């Protein structure tokens, strides 16, 4: 499965607003043992662990290591307001692979 196919599956399973690639892959520093780091922002409420589990199920058989975060938009806004370094880094250095309404799936 390619990264594009993974994003398409996440879009179908979770109906997100955005999907962000972050970490070493986004910086162009990934090595052979690097995992793919994704943040999926959804427009509805839900437990991040349960939402991530749905995402992992959609990506079964992907063939690459993955660290998946799935956060409701309200939680993203709350954590940014609290000064979350991780989220600030994701939005500053990450790559948006999907944005609802843009038709963009990278």
C-alpha positions as CSV (number, residue, x, y, z in Angstrom):
1,X,0.0,0.0,0.0
2,X,1.3,3.4,-0.9
3,X,1.0,6.5,1.3
4,X,-1.6,7.9,-1.1
5,X,-3.7,4.7,-0.8
6,X,-3.4,4.9,3.0
7,X,-4.7,8.4,3.0
8,X,-7.6,7.5,0.7
9,X,-8.5,4.6,3.1
10,X,-8.4,7.0,6.1
11,X,-10.6,9.5,4.3
12,X,-13.1,6.7,3.5
13,X,-13.1,5.3,7.1
14,X,-12.9,8.5,9.1
15,X,-14.3,11.4,6.9
16,X,-11.6,13.7,8.2
17,X,-11.1,17.4,7.7
18,X,-7.3,17.0,7.3
19,X,-4.6,14.4,7.2
20,X,-1.1,15.6,8.1
21,X,2.3,13.8,7.6
22,X,4.8,14.8,10.2
23,X,8.1,13.6,11.6
24,X,11.1,12.3,9.6
25,X,9.1,11.5,6.5
26,X,7.8,15.1,6.3
27,X,11.3,16.5,6.8
28,X,12.8,14.2,4.2
29,X,15.0,12.5,6.8
30,X,13.3,9.1,6.9
31,X,15.5,6.0,7.0
32,X,14.7,2.3,6.4
33,X,13.4,1.9,9.9
34,X,11.4,5.1,10.1
35,X,7.7,4.9,10.8
36,X,5.2,7.1,9.0
37,X,3.6,9.6,11.4
38,X,0.1,10.8,10.6
39,X,-2.3,13.2,12.3
40,X,-5.9,12.9,11.2
41,X,-8.2,15.7,12.2
42,X,-11.9,14.8,12.3
43,X,-14.9,17.2,12.6
44,X,-16.7,15.2,15.2
45,X,-16.2,14.2,18.8
46,X,-14.8,10.9,19.9
47,X,-12.1,9.3,22.0
48,X,-8.7,9.7,20.2
49,X,-7.8,6.1,21.1
50,X,-11.0,4.6,19.6
51,X,-10.7,6.8,16.6
52,X,-7.1,5.8,16.0
53,X,-8.2,2.1,16.3
54,X,-10.7,2.7,13.5
55,X,-7.9,4.2,11.4
56,X,-5.5,1.3,12.1
57,X,-8.2,-1.1,11.1
58,X,-8.7,0.7,7.8
59,X,-5.0,0.4,7.1
60,X,-4.6,-3.3,7.9
61,X,-2.0,-4.9,5.6
62,X,-0.4,-1.6,4.9
63,X,3.2,-2.9,4.8
64,X,4.9,0.0,6.7
65,X,5.2,1.0,10.3
66,X,2.8,3.7,11.3
67,X,2.2,6.1,14.2
68,X,-1.4,7.3,13.9
69,X,-3.0,10.1,15.8
70,X,-6.7,10.8,15.3
71,X,-8.0,13.9,17.1
72,X,-11.3,15.8,17.0
73,X,-10.9,19.4,15.7
74,X,-12.1,20.7,19.2
75,X,-9.3,18.8,20.9
76,X,-6.7,20.1,18.4
77,X,-7.8,23.6,19.1
78,X,-7.8,23.0,22.9
79,X,-4.3,21.5,22.9
80,X,-3.0,24.3,20.6
81,X,-4.4,26.8,23.1
82,X,-2.6,25.0,25.9
83,X,0.6,25.3,23.9
84,X,1.1,21.7,22.6
85,X,4.6,21.6,21.2
86,X,3.7,18.5,19.1
87,X,0.8,20.0,17.4
88,X,2.6,23.3,16.7
89,X,5.4,21.3,15.2
90,X,3.0,19.2,13.0
91,X,1.3,22.3,11.6
92,X,4.6,24.2,11.2
93,X,6.8,21.5,9.7
94,X,4.3,18.8,8.5
95,X,2.8,18.3,5.1
96,X,-1.0,18.4,4.6
97,X,-1.8,15.3,2.5
98,X,-5.5,15.8,2.5
99,X,-7.8,18.8,3.1
100,X,-11.6,18.4,2.8
101,X,-13.0,20.5,0.0
102,X,-9.6,21.0,-1.7
103,X,-9.7,17.7,-3.6
104,X,-6.1,17.2,-2.6
105,X,-4.9,13.8,-1.7
106,X,-1.1,13.8,-1.9
